[in-house]
């Protein structure tokens, strides 16, 4: 994504249930429009029509389509972080392979609902320093959690757990996006099995 410094902050934070329902309807409509038409053709007029609101009402909530797409991306990041956090806070399998499978499947599940929308968010939408900072903070937190897991797991044989954590997190995130959100996606089950085997082999091989 090219940097973009236009306003991406929502104009109106709903305080009433009706206003919140309208905002949710705009976001849902935008997700469908961006997935169907792409970023350039996913205009605010199309979003407003799909949401069944006037264009004026849409602009009460968001200054432009960039702000809408930015919020969809932030929600995706927050949902992914929450899902990983639940995995880490819960009872993990004793087997390293099954633990890795949990994380791979969590990433896969987050990409199956609408891979076209995720491709639009990742490749076509605007990025501001604030948004990039949020992405970086999510990534750092995930790496720290995975490193702590590697350090205490008896089956992990790599010496440099920090680099191993960065490699594992980046591999899962990037490959899941590239191969499942591609125009010709890999079968999700086959992808999961091969990625789990690859990471497990790397982590359990003594050097």
C-alpha positions as CSV (number, residue, x, y, z in Angstrom):
1,X,0.0,0.0,0.0
2,X,1.2,3.5,-0.7
3,X,1.3,5.9,2.3
4,X,-1.8,8.1,2.4
5,X,-2.1,11.0,4.9
6,X,-5.8,11.9,4.3
7,X,-8.1,11.7,7.2
8,X,-8.8,8.1,8.2
9,X,-10.5,8.8,11.6
10,X,-14.2,8.2,11.8
11,X,-16.1,11.4,12.3
12,X,-18.8,10.2,14.5
13,X,-18.6,7.7,17.4
14,X,-22.1,6.4,17.9
15,X,-23.5,6.7,21.4
16,X,-27.0,5.2,20.7
17,X,-27.9,1.8,19.6
18,X,-29.6,3.1,16.4
19,X,-26.5,5.1,15.4
20,X,-24.3,2.1,16.1
21,X,-26.5,-0.1,14.0
22,X,-26.1,2.4,11.1
23,X,-22.4,2.4,11.5
24,X,-22.3,-1.4,11.5
25,X,-24.5,-1.5,8.4
26,X,-22.1,0.9,6.6
27,X,-19.1,-1.3,7.5
28,X,-20.9,-4.5,6.4
29,X,-21.9,-2.9,3.1
30,X,-18.4,-1.6,2.5
31,X,-16.9,-5.0,3.1
32,X,-19.2,-6.4,0.4
33,X,-18.6,-3.5,-2.0
34,X,-14.8,-3.6,-1.7
35,X,-14.8,-7.4,-2.2
36,X,-17.0,-7.1,-5.2
37,X,-15.7,-4.0,-7.0
38,X,-12.1,-3.6,-5.5
39,X,-10.8,-0.5,-3.9
40,X,-10.8,2.0,-6.8
41,X,-14.4,1.2,-7.9
42,X,-15.7,0.7,-4.3
43,X,-17.0,4.2,-4.1
44,X,-18.9,5.8,-1.1
45,X,-22.0,6.1,-3.4
46,X,-21.9,2.3,-3.8
47,X,-21.3,1.7,-0.1
48,X,-24.2,4.1,0.8
49,X,-26.6,2.4,-1.6
50,X,-25.7,-1.1,-0.3
51,X,-26.1,0.1,3.3
52,X,-29.4,1.8,2.4
53,X,-28.3,5.1,3.8
54,X,-28.0,8.5,2.2
55,X,-24.5,9.6,1.1
56,X,-24.9,12.5,3.6
57,X,-25.5,10.0,6.4
58,X,-22.4,8.0,5.5
59,X,-20.3,11.1,5.6
60,X,-21.5,11.8,9.1
61,X,-19.7,8.7,10.2
62,X,-16.7,8.5,7.8
63,X,-15.0,11.3,5.9
64,X,-14.1,9.1,2.9
65,X,-13.8,5.5,1.8
66,X,-10.2,5.3,3.1
67,X,-11.4,5.8,6.7
68,X,-13.9,2.9,6.2
69,X,-11.3,0.6,4.8
70,X,-8.9,1.5,7.6
71,X,-11.5,0.6,10.2
72,X,-12.2,-2.7,8.5
73,X,-8.4,-3.4,8.6
74,X,-8.2,-2.5,12.2
75,X,-11.1,-4.7,13.1
76,X,-9.4,-7.6,11.2
77,X,-6.2,-7.0,13.2
78,X,-8.0,-6.8,16.5
79,X,-10.0,-10.0,15.8
80,X,-6.8,-11.9,14.8
81,X,-5.0,-10.7,18.0
82,X,-8.0,-11.7,20.2
83,X,-8.1,-15.2,18.6
84,X,-4.4,-15.7,19.1
85,X,-4.6,-14.4,22.6
86,X,-7.4,-16.9,23.4
87,X,-5.2,-19.7,22.1
88,X,-2.2,-18.6,24.2
89,X,-4.4,-18.1,27.3
90,X,-6.1,-21.5,27.0
91,X,-4.8,-25.1,27.4
92,X,-2.4,-25.8,24.6
93,X,-1.7,-29.3,23.4
94,X,1.4,-31.1,24.7
95,X,2.5,-31.7,21.2
96,X,4.4,-28.9,19.5
97,X,2.9,-30.0,16.1
98,X,-0.6,-29.7,17.4
99,X,0.2,-26.3,19.0
100,X,1.5,-25.0,15.7
101,X,-1.6,-26.4,14.0
102,X,-3.8,-24.3,16.3
103,X,-2.0,-21.1,15.3
104,X,-2.0,-22.0,11.6
105,X,-5.7,-22.9,11.7
106,X,-6.5,-19.6,13.5
107,X,-4.8,-17.7,10.7
108,X,-6.5,-19.8,8.1
109,X,-9.9,-19.3,9.6
110,X,-9.5,-15.5,9.6
111,X,-8.8,-15.6,5.8
112,X,-11.6,-18.0,4.7
113,X,-14.6,-15.7,5.2
114,X,-13.7,-13.2,2.5
115,X,-10.2,-13.5,1.0
116,X,-11.0,-11.0,-1.7
117,X,-11.7,-8.3,0.9
118,X,-8.5,-9.2,2.7
119,X,-6.5,-8.8,-0.5
120,X,-8.1,-5.4,-1.0
121,X,-7.3,-4.3,2.5
122,X,-3.7,-5.5,2.4
123,X,-2.8,-4.5,-1.1
124,X,-4.9,-1.6,-2.3
125,X,-6.0,0.6,0.6
126,X,-4.2,3.5,2.2
127,X,-1.7,3.4,5.1
128,X,-0.9,6.1,7.5
129,X,1.8,6.2,10.2
130,X,-0.8,5.5,12.8
131,X,-2.2,2.5,11.0
132,X,1.3,1.1,10.3
133,X,2.2,1.6,14.0
134,X,-0.9,-0.4,15.0
135,X,0.2,-3.2,12.6
136,X,3.7,-3.2,14.0
137,X,2.4,-3.3,17.6
138,X,0.2,-6.3,16.8
139,X,3.2,-8.0,15.2
140,X,5.6,-7.3,18.1
141,X,3.1,-8.6,20.7
142,X,2.5,-11.8,18.7
143,X,6.3,-12.4,18.3
144,X,6.8,-11.9,22.1
145,X,4.1,-14.4,22.9
146,X,5.3,-17.0,20.5
147,X,8.9,-16.6,21.7
148,X,7.8,-17.2,25.3
149,X,6.0,-20.3,24.1
150,X,9.1,-21.6,22.3
151,X,11.4,-21.0,25.2
152,X,9.3,-23.1,27.5
153,X,8.3,-25.9,25.1
154,X,10.5,-29.0,25.6
155,X,10.2,-30.1,21.9
156,X,11.7,-26.8,20.5
157,X,15.3,-27.3,19.5
158,X,16.2,-24.0,17.9
159,X,18.7,-21.9,19.9
160,X,17.6,-18.5,18.8
161,X,14.0,-18.4,19.9
162,X,13.6,-14.7,19.1
163,X,14.5,-15.2,15.4
164,X,12.5,-18.4,15.3
165,X,9.4,-16.6,16.7
166,X,9.7,-13.9,14.1
167,X,10.1,-16.4,11.3
168,X,7.2,-18.5,12.5
169,X,4.8,-15.5,12.9
170,X,5.9,-13.9,9.5
171,X,5.6,-17.3,7.7
172,X,2.1,-18.0,9.0
173,X,0.8,-14.4,8.3
174,X,2.4,-13.9,4.9
175,X,1.9,-17.3,3.4
176,X,-1.7,-17.5,4.7
177,X,-2.5,-14.2,3.0
178,X,-0.6,-14.9,-0.2
179,X,-1.8,-18.4,-0.8
180,X,-5.4,-18.3,0.5
181,X,-6.3,-14.8,-0.6
182,X,-4.7,-15.3,-4.0
183,X,-6.9,-15.4,-7.2
184,X,-6.0,-19.1,-7.4
185,X,-6.0,-20.1,-3.7
186,X,-4.4,-23.3,-2.4
187,X,-6.8,-25.8,-0.7
188,X,-7.0,-24.7,2.9
189,X,-6.6,-28.2,4.4
190,X,-3.6,-29.1,2.2
191,X,-2.1,-25.7,3.0
192,X,-2.5,-26.2,6.7
193,X,-1.0,-29.6,6.7
194,X,2.1,-28.6,4.7
195,X,2.7,-25.4,6.7
196,X,2.4,-27.2,10.0
197,X,4.9,-29.9,8.8
198,X,7.3,-27.2,7.6
199,X,7.3,-25.2,10.8
200,X,7.4,-28.3,13.1
201,X,10.4,-29.7,11.2
202,X,12.2,-26.4,11.5
203,X,11.5,-26.0,15.2
204,X,12.4,-29.5,16.2
205,X,15.6,-29.9,14.3
206,X,18.6,-29.5,16.5
207,X,21.4,-27.3,15.1
